[in-house]
Amino acid sequence: MQPFELPDFYVPYPARCNPSLETARAHSKSWAREMDMIDVPQQGTVIWTEQDLDAHDYALLCSYTHPDATPSDLDLITEWYVWVFYFDDHFLEMFKRTHDLPGARAYLNDLAGFMPVDGEISRTPANPVERGLADLWVRTVPAHTADWRRRFAESTRNLLAESLWELANINEGRLANPIEYIEMRRKVGGAPWSANLIEHAVGADVPAQLAAARPLQVLRDTFADSVHLRNDLFSYQREVQQEGELSNSVLVFERFLDIPTQQAADMVNDLLTSRLHQFEHTALTEVPPLLEEHAIAPAARIGVGLYVKGLQDWQSGGHEWHMRSSRYMNAGSAAAAESRAAAVLPGLPAGLGTSAVRAAASLVNTAPQRLRSFSYVPFQPVGHVARPAISVPFRVTLSPYLDAARENLVRWAHRTGQLSEGIWDERKLRGYDFALCAAGIHPDASLAELDRGSAWLSWGTYGDDYYPQVFGRGTDLAGARACNARLHLFMPVDNDETPVPVNALERGLADLWSSTAGSMDAAARASLRQAVETMLDSWIWELGNMVQNRIPDPVDYIEMRRATFGSDLTKSLSHLSHGNGIPAEVYLSRPVQALENCMADCGCLINDIYSYQKEIQFEGEIHNCVLVVQNFLTAGPDRAMGIVNDLITARVQEFEHVVASELPVLFEGASLDAGTRAALLGYVEQLRNWLAAVLNWHEHCHRYNEADLIANSRPALPPAAPRRPTGIGTSAARVVRDLAGHA
């Protein structure tokens, strides 16, 4: 029996099939046989028989996901997918079933030698996976730019290497938490790798200056998450019940939220829908301004458009293949989907070739979820919501210079003008007590270092308050962007001259940049500047959502919250405090990035719990994880706050797990010397100090005190009707409204 009934999926684009399907089937089977993937035992085990390959039908997958590819490109891409699925099954039989972690690590290290970004392959393949990778690599990468080759090599290495994460969890019987799972599934699942192949299929590499920008990154991430969440729903029965796999989002939600399997599957589908909505929102509202900002040439703009269309085609085609492949749980799924579509939109045709009917029905079914994100009425009174007990098992230690730093910060704020622009006054600043937070983060700092840390916290929080008040909660995005552009000028990498500062934000940043970056080399200054720019850009993102009255998608919120909270800035300053004691490649390793993200998320979520009433009732905010969870799960504030607290607990547990289980492996695998190991363990302690200090500050400062908020609150504006877009180019809004009415 199936463990759950497959939900109604959001598939807004009809699937199309490439006319070269049969040719791709023949070519891919011949290629797989040539690589010894069919009926050839590997260490005594036959990974695939010919019947297995025929039943999985990867040519059908690629014909659906690349409907406009040329015959030769379709053949090549199909062979890539045959290779990646063979690798997955080969790794399962050779290492996951045997729990052979050392053997798996050596096997994956060898594969990296068959993916040179420049130059030729120097290794001799010893098995079908190596043989297939070597053949495909030399046939694919010469047609692309160096930037594409680098990105494709990275995504392929991630796909291969992060299989160790899955294997380690299986060996330990460990289930990931939801945030960790989404992050890691992108790498293990290989959808970013698929996105690179879409560029090949459409014949257009994404311009290098755009590839790392937020809009293109969000498109890749939402594409990846949607592909993987869909695959988890279809593969739950095979992976969880038959193979003992733990890397499946349905299982993650089921255990984390302690809910039945069917409810977990429906929730995963809701998240899948939300990610697709985020994809569309980004493509329509963020990509066009990005093209203008970088003055992208017409031909390259067309290429970006083809790439976006290719990502959409993959979603629809991948879904259609999952509905038909014997690899997955799909018995009767196509017929059931058509039946449900007919119930939603009666009288429309059904059967083969009518996927457009299901697309129309999916628009109707998911319209309430889409509209819910845009229909929130701000300034709702929430009253007192009891905070849950937050479990942070780290002890706070305060600097002996705390009292002096408090007074020095007040003098700095007066000097830079923070207390003379109507945003803050001295009473507020003293109540916010940023020196208390800095004293816990840096308990061993000198007084000068503590003053600088306190000033950075004050400056960042002042900016976070300044933007919505001065730029009208999103109504003056042009003014906010102009403010950002001015602030960039006060962070010269090459010691260029800066303009005369004209307000508190500019004076504060000019002073902090001089005192912090003055002694750094150019590379360190560039890193610090990037961290500050990330925070500044995230404030524009918040204002954009405010003007659209849009509660963010849960995954996008978590990832952008790190930026709005200043986590990148804090991380950059922490890295600099260790000088050259920790190499850059160690900071970029998966375990260290996991440690940093865990602590960043805990700090952000603690802030959201403490600031819930302040932001929702008194500021009309929509950027709060408690509200995001309320909106996504249609839950009350108490349940939503409990879930947010559970996420904090899970991320703290993950942090400690990485320290205990993954850092020792990193020490040995990267051959780190004693000095580097000591510096990295010192950094771990610094992260613990940071989180303990953040919680202690929230508990003792007056920024979130309910009585103070009520006493100092201004009368809230009467709730306004949610704004909906009008005018040229907004017909989609009317379509969604009409569909919602039909539903």
Buried (B, 14 or more C-beta within 10 A) or exposed (E): EEBBEBBBBBBBBBBBBBEBBEBBBEBBBEBBBBBBBBBBEBEEEEBBEEEBBBEBBBBBBBBBBBBBBEEEBBBBBBBBBBBBBBBBBBBBBBBBEEEBBEEBBEBBEBBBBBBBBEEEBEEEBEBBBBBBBBBBBEEBBEEBBEBBBBBBBBBBBBBBBBBBBBBBBBEEEEBBBBBBBBBBBBBBBBBBBBBBBBBBBBEBBBBEBBBEBBBBBBBBBBBBBBBBBBBBBBBBBBBBEEBEBBBBBBBBBBBBBEBEBBBBBBBBBBBBBBBBBBBBBBBEBBBEEBBEEEEBEEEBBEBBBBBBBBBBBBBBBBBBBBBBBEBBBBEEBBEBBBEBBBEBBEEBEBEEEBBBBBBBBBBBBBBEBBBBBBBBEBBEEBEEBEBBEBEBEBEBEBBEBBEBBBEBBBEBBEEBBBBEBEBBEEEBBBBBBBBBBBBBBBBEBEBEBBBBBBBBBBBBBBBBBBBBEBBBBBEBBEBBBEBBEBBEBBBBBEEEEBEEBEBBBBBBBBBBBEBBBEEBEEEBBBBBBBBBBBBBBBBBBBBBBBBBBBBBBBBBBBBBBBBBBBBBBBBBBBBBBBEEBBBEEBBEBBBBBBBBBBBBBBBBBBBBBBBBBBBBBBBBBBBBBBBBBBBBBEBEBEEBBBBBBBBBBBBBBBBBBBBEEBBEBBBEBBEBEEEBBEBBEBBBEBBBBBBBBBBBBBBEBBBBBEEBBEEEEEEBEEEEEBEBEEEEEEEEBEEBEEBBEEB
